[in-house]
Amino acid sequence: MSSIDEIRDIRIKKLELLKSRGLNPYPAESNREISLKEAIENFDNLEKTKDMKWIAGRVMSIRGQGAIVFITLNDGTASFQGLFKKDILGDDKFSFFNEVVDIGDFIEIKGSFFATQRKEKTLEVKDWRMLSKSLRPLPEKWHGLVDVEERFRKRYLDILMNPELKELFEKKAKFWEATRNFLKKENFLEVETPTLEITTGGAEARPFKTHHNDFDIDVYMRISVGELWQKRLLAAGFPRVFEIGRVYRNEGSSPEHTQEFTSMEFYAGYMDYKQGIEFTEKMIKEVVMESFGTLVFEIHGHKIDLSKKWEHILYVDTIKENSGIDVLSVTEKEMMKKLDELGVKYEGTNKERLTDSLWKYCRKQIKGPVWLIDVPKLVSPLSKIKPENPLLTERAQLILAGAEMTNGFSELNDPIDQKERFEVQKKLIEGGDKEAMMPDDEFVEMLEHGMPPAFGFAYGERLFAFLVDKPLRETQFFPLMRPLNKD
């Protein structure tokens, strides 16, 4: 078997041979008249009229010998067969094709359409032309790229050689399209908000930090899809807004976490969390059905049926049932002792972080789909409190297969309460908590001008990844990779 360097050297010689004939191996223009999908859809008419057409694509296979060669082209829309015959094409063009064309090259071919004895839709080639000469071989057809690291680095080859992966990304695009279409149908305005912020808001996560040279200030890449900005738009008089965009969190990697991902957030004026739960359950079911054609999934070994009415469970009661701890009354010391007993690793010793660590342990026991409701105020700095219990908030999260899929709550619009909660977060930051929320005085000022009661909601790529039962990185085109060692 030849090495990559040997194969490359041979292909470079073929490249030079093309140039020696006065042919550009990488022309800017193409004569292509129809896509391969169009060739298949209109085949009967093309065969009947004997129209001569140019089609193009990447050569995925070459087979045959002597005076006949079959090739398979793929242009991203479909695959199509081409037939080269020496007596039709002519000795020179036929021989030159055999001399310079390899699997992986992009070519265009012109000819007439016919069906073989095996009913294979085929183009009988009368002329051909090189569009892009490949210098490296494609992965072996039946095995593709096996090494995970190499697959992510050479995603273009991974997708090319794996039709199921291509279908996954097409389905993901449909998922976001269905999300967008649902919200627009419900009279939400799509907006764009800053990705660079002076203070990060809308979530509790460690941000990426960079420097703005013109202003000579440090700024942060956003950790939510513009939550505090979208709420400003509610104050500006837009009743319903949403954004689908990229989010950046400087945290560890896991099957459920990555540092950069797409998420959706919407904010609806005059909607509370009870109405929001009903609205978003309907939304998710419609989006998922539109994207997948089913509401029944196998996720992490669990059969999950989204079609039924989703049960409601209480945050405090769920933790108490699974750990024996009442997070509203327990001390930090007692929580650390319980976490140690359970073998749970935790960062930070303040009550907010310990509560979150204990909840993350307990949620793994929940199959779902269920709505987790009444989340403590301590871990919900932007949510309205429940009038019946000021230690809890009007917040709801969808739980599937032991993980949080969504986040939504009645938005806090009391400026005095919001300022007090920001002060709590400020103290956490001063105590070394890298995930606490940064105070935003200008946001509080906006609230003092007045913001209507509202419900905010978010879901991201994690929901899609769970529905296809794959790690989050597998559902991203190009996940971040460490640079290769150049030494």
N, C-alpha and C positions, 0 to 999 in steps of 0.2 A: 504494500500500500504506500502510495506516495505521500510525502509530508506536505503540509500546507504551503511551505516555501517553494517546494518543487512544483506544486500545482499552480501557484501564483506565477512562477517564472514561465511556465508553459503558456498561461493565459496572456501574459504580457507580450509574448512572441506573437500570439494571435492578434492582439491589439495592434502591434506594429504592422502585421500583415494587412489589416484593414486600412491603416493609414497609408501603406505603400500603394494601395489601389486608389488612393485619393478619396477614401470614405471616412467620414467623421464618426468615430465610435460612440460619440455622445451628442448627437444633434439636438437642437432646442425644439425643433418642430416635429410633429408626427402627422402622418396621413390618415390616422384612424378615423373611421366614419361612424362606427357603431360600437357600443360596448359588447362584451361577450354575453352579458345578460340579455341585451337587446337582440343579439344574434340568435340566442336560444328561443326567446319569446316570439320572434318573427321568422323562425326558421322555415316553416311551411311556405310562406310567401316568397322568401328569398330563394328557396329551392325551386319553386315553380317558375319564377320570373328569370331565374338564372342570372340575377344581378351580381356583378363583380364588386366586392366590397373590401376595404382595408379593415382588418381587426388587429389588435395588438395586446401584448401582455408579457409576463415573465414566463420563460420556458421552464416548466416543472418536470418534464420527462422527455426523453428522446429514445426511440426504439425503432428497430428495423435494420436492414442491411441491404447491400447491393443497390438496386435502383429505386427502392422505396423506403421512405423514412416517415414515421408518425411522430408528432410532437403533441404535448399538452400545454396550452397557454392558460395563464390565470392573470386577470387584470384587477382583481379585488371585487368584481361584481359576480363573476362565475368562472368556470373552466370550460375550455373548448378545444376540440381536436383539430390539428392541421395535418394534411397529407402532402409530402414532398415526393414527386415522381420525376425521375431523371428525364423521361421522354417528354414530359409536359413543361418542366421548368427549364430544360436545356442543360447540357453537360457542365458548362462553366458555372452557372449560378447554383446548380445542385452540388457540385464538388466544393465550391467555395463555402457553401453553408456547412458542409461536413467538416471543413478545415477550421472554421473560426467560431462556430456556435457551440456553446456549452449550456448545460442546465444552470439556470440562474440568470442568464442573459435576458434582456428585454428586447423583443423584436416586434416588427409588424409584418403581417403577411396579407397578400391580396389574392383573391381567387373566387371561385364559385362554390356554392353550398350544395352538399348532397349527403345522403345517409348511406352508411356502409351496410353490408349484408347483416351485420349485427345490430342494425338500427342506430348506430352511433352518429350523432350529428357532427359533420366534418366539413372543413373548408379545403378544397383542392387548390394547392398553392400555384399561382402563376407568377408571383414575384414576392420578394422578401427584402427586408432592410433592417440593419442593426440600429437599435435605439439607445441601448446602454450595455456596454460590455462589462460583465462581472469578472473580477479578478480573484475572488475567493469562492470556494464551493459552498453550496447550501448543506445544512445538516443532513445526515442519512434519513431518507424519507420515512421509514417505519418507526424510528426511535426518536428522531428530533434531538432537541437539547435535553439532556438528562440532569446535569448538575444544576441545582437551584441557583447558585451564584451566577453561573453563565447564562441561565435562562433570563434572569432579571437584567443582566448587563446587555444582552443581545435580544432584547424583547422583540425587535422587528423580525428576527428569525424564529423566535418562539411562536409568535402569532402566525407567521407565514406557514409554518409546518404543522400547526395545531388548529384545525378548523373549529374545534369546540371552544378554544380560547377566543378566537375571533367572534364567535357567536355570543360568548359571555359579555364582551365589551359592547357589542351591538345591543344586547339586552340592557346593559347598564345605561347606555345612551337613551334607550326607550324609557327606562325608569325615571331619569331626570326630566325627560320630555313630558312624561305623564304627570309628574309632580308640577311642572310649570303650567301645563294645560289645565289641571284641576284648579290651581289657585287663580289663574286668569279667569276661568269660568265663574269663580266665586268673587269676582270683582276686586282682586288684589292687584296692586300696581307693582310691577317689577322695578327694583331700584338698584343702584350701585352705591356702596359706602366705602370709606377708606380702608385700605389694608395696612397702612402705616399709621400708628397711633402714638400719641404722647403718653397716654395711659391706656392699658388694656382693660377691657370690660366685657361683661357678658358671660364669663365662665371663670372657674378656678383652675388655672393651669399655669405652668411656667412658660413665659414667652421667649421668643427669639429677640435679641437686641441688636440694633445696628445704629449707624451714625448718619445723620443728615448733614452733609457738608455745607450746603448753602446756609442753613439756619444755625449750623454749629451746635446741634442738639442731638441727644440720643433719642431714638424712637424705637417702637416695638412693632413686630408683625402681629396682626390681630389674632386673637384666640377664639373669637366667635364671629359670626357673619353679621357684624355691625349692629349688635343688639342695642347699644346705647345711642347709635346714630339713627336706627330705625324708629326708636321711641321719640327721638327729636322730630322725625317726620310726622308722627301721630300728632305731636303738639303743633306742627306746622299746618295741620288741617287735612292731611291725607288719612282717610279712615282705615284703609287696609294696605299694607305694604309687605313685600317679600324680597328676598335675595337668595340666589344660589351661587356660592362662590367658594374660594379656597380659604382654608383655616390653617394656622401654623402653631404647633405646640411643641415646646422643647422638652419632650419627655421620652421615656424609654419605648423601645419597640416590643411588640407582642403580637400574637395573632389578631388581637382586637384593637391595637393601637399603632399609629404611625405618626410621624412628625408633620406631615402635610396631607390634607385630605379635603374633599368637597363636602359641603354641608348646605342645608337649606334652613333659613329662619323666616318666620312670618310673624307679623304683629297685627292684631285685629282690634280696632277700637270698639268699645261697648260689648265685648264678649268676655265672660268670666271663665274660670277653669272648668266648671261643670258643663257649660255650653261647649267649651273648647275640647273637652274629652269626647263628647258626642261628635263634634265636627271632625276632629282628627282621626277618630276611629273610622269614620266614613271615608275620609280622605285616603288613609293608608290602604284600606281594603280596595278602593277603586284604583289607586295607583298600582298596587301589587297585581290585581287582576288584569289590568291593562298591560302590564309589563311581562307577566309570567303565564297568564291564562289559567291560573289556579290559585287557591288560597290554602292549600295543604302542602306542607314542606317537611323534609327530613333535615333537622338541624342538630348537629353534635349528638347524633344517636337518638334524638327525640322526634316523635311525630308531632308536628305543630299544625293545628287547624285554626286559621285566622277567621274563618267564616262565622263562628259563633260569637255571641255577645261576650265581651271581655270582662272577666271578674275584676273587682276592685279589692285591693289589699292595703292595709295600713302600715306605714313605715315603722312606727314605734312597736306595734304589736308583732310585726314580722321578725324584727330583731329579737324581741323578748322570747318568741316561740323557738327561735333557732339558737339562742345563746343564753337565755335566762337573764339578760341585762335590760334594764329600763334606761335608755339613753337620755331621757329627760331628767332623771334624778341621780344617776350614778356619778361617782367622782372619776377624775382622770386616772387616779391610782388604781381604782377598781377595774376600769376599762383596760388599762395596760396589763393587769394581771389576767383578765379574761382572754385578751388577745394572745398573750404568751401561752396560756393553757391550750388555746386552739391552734397554736403553731402559726399564727398569722404575722407576717412581717409588716411593720408599719414605720412610716416616717413622720416625725413630729410628735410632740407630746401634748399639744393643746387639744382641747376637747373636740373642736371642729374636725381636726384631722383624724383623731381617734374614732369619732363617730363614723366618719366616712370609711375608715378601714374596717370597722366592725360590720357596717352595712355591706361592703363589697364581699366579705366572707359569706354573709347570709344570703345574698342574692343568688349565689351559685346554686343554691338548693331549689330555685324557682324555675319551673319549666315554662310556664306562660302559655298563651299570651295573657298577661294581667296588667292592669293599671295599678302602679304603686302610687298611693295618694297620701296627703297630709304629711309632707316631709318637714322635719324640724326647721325652725327659723335659723338656727345656728349654722346650718349648711346651705341656706337659701337666701343669700344677701340681697336678692333683687325681687323676691316674691312677696305678695301680700300675705299678712297674717290671717289666720282663721279667727273670725270674731268669737267663736265658742272657746278657743284655746289659743292665746297669744304666743305660745311656745311653738305652734305649728303653722304651716303656710298652705296656701291654696295652690299646691304644686302636684303635678302628675307625670309619671314616666312609664312608658311601655317596657315591660320586661319580657324578653324571649330567651329561652335556653340559658338562663343564669346571667344575662347581661342587660344593661340599659340600652334601649334602642332610640328613645326619644326623650325630650325634656320640654315641659310646658308648664306655665303657671299664670295666675292672675298677676299682672305686673304691678309692682309697688309704685304708686304715684304720689305718695305722701312725702314731701321733701324733707320734713323734719325727721321722720322715721328713716328715710334713705341716708341722710347725713349721719345719723347715729350708727347705722350699720356699717357705713364706710369707715367710721372711726374704729369700730371693732376690727375691721379688716386691716386697717393701718397698723394697729397694735400687733396683729398677727405677723405682718411683714417685718415690723421692727423686732419681733421675737425670732426672726429667721425663717418664717414660713414662706417658701418660694412659690407656693401655689395660691396664696391669698389674693383676693381681688384688689386692684389698685383703686384708691379713691378718685373720684372725678367731680371736682367742685363745679365745673361748668354744666355737668349733667344735672346736679342738684339745683343749680340756678334755673335751668330749663323747667324742672319740676315746679319750681316756685312760680313760674309764669303759668303753669297749668298743663297737665296732660290727661286726656280722658281715660276712664277705666278701660283696661285692655287685657287681652290674652296673647301671650307670646309662645311660640312653639318652634322646635327644631328637630330635624333628624339628618343623619349624614350617611357617608359611605358604609359605615358599620352595618346599618340595616340591610343594605343590598348584599354585603358580604355574608351576613348570616343567612339570608334567604337562599343564596347559592351554595351555602355551607362550605365556604372557603376562607382561609386567612385573608385579612384585609389587604396585605401587600399583593396577593394573587389577583385582586380585582383592580389594581392600579396599573396603568400602562407602563409607567417608568418610576418605580419606587426608588427612593434615595439609596445609593450604594456608597460604601467606602471607596475612595480612589484606589486603583491598583497600585501595588508597590512597584515603583519605577527602578529601584535599586537592583 
